[in-house]
Amino acid sequence: MPTTLALTRHAIERCCTRHIPVPVVEAAIAFGRERSTRIARIYTLRWVDIRDSRRPELIPWEGTEVVCSREGDVITVYRNYRVKNAKVRRDAPRCA
């Protein structure tokens, strides 16, 4: 994760129109589940991630997804209201 968050013009517009503050974008990248595609990394802020981060102020932002380029720039931000909250087994190690 880069030390400073670089948002594209499109990502800034989406944050404004969807009323998603930049600290929530940063939290999704820091605490959310990461999945990779060939061209991007997608961070999803799930309920289990909010619970594990111990930041209850993020509860209203469950389902926020941040799409980043391979270089680390934020491409777009949106809310996914169909996030599947997979159960995390207590004996399974959590990915870093």
N, C-alpha and C positions, 0 to 999 in steps of 0.2 A: 504494500500500500504506500503510495507516495506521501511525503510529509505534508504537502499542501494539496488540497483537493482542486483539481482542474475540471471545470464544467464547460461543456460546449455551449454555444448560443442556444441550441435546441434544448439542452438540459435545463438551462436557466429559464427558458420560456415555459417548459413543462412544470418545473417547480412552482413557478408563479401561477400558472393557470390551474394547477391541481392542488394548490395551497399546501405543498410539502416543503417544510423548512429545511435548510441546508444541514442543521445539526441532525435531523432524522436521516438524511442521506449518508452522513458520516457514520451514524450509528449502524445503519444497514450494512455498510462496508465493513465496519469493525466487528460487529457481532453476528451478522446474518449468515445464512448458509450460502456457500459459493458453489456455483456450477459453471462449467466452462463449455463453450462452443468453439468452433474453429476460429471465429472472428471476435468473440466477446466473452466477458465474464459477467455473470448475472448473480447479484446478491439479493437474497430474499430474507426479509425480517419476519421470522415465524414466532409463534407464541413461545416455543421452547427456547428460542434464542433470547427473547425478552426476559423470560424467567431466569435463564442462566446468567444474563448480564446484570441481573438485580437492579434494573432501571424501570420501575413501574410507570414512569412518565412516557414510556414508549408504547404502552398498551394500545392507545388509540391508533397507532401507526402500524399495527400488525398487517402484514400483507404488502408492505412497501417493497417494491423491487427497483433495483438500480442496475442499469446496464452500463458496463465499462468496456472500453477498448482494451486490447492487450497491453497498450502503453500506459494504461491507468486513467485515461480521461473518462469522465462521466458522459455518456452519450445521451441517455434519457432516463427518466424516472416516472414510475407509475404505480398505481395501487392494483394489486391482484386480490380480488375478494374470494378467490377459490383456492387459497393456499391450503395444501394438505399438511396437517400437523402430524407428521410421523412421530410415533412414540420413540423416545430415545431410551434404549436399554441402559439400566444403571451400571451393568458390568461391562458395557462396551466403552472403549476409550473414545473421547470426543476428538474429532479432527481439529487441528490447530489452524 
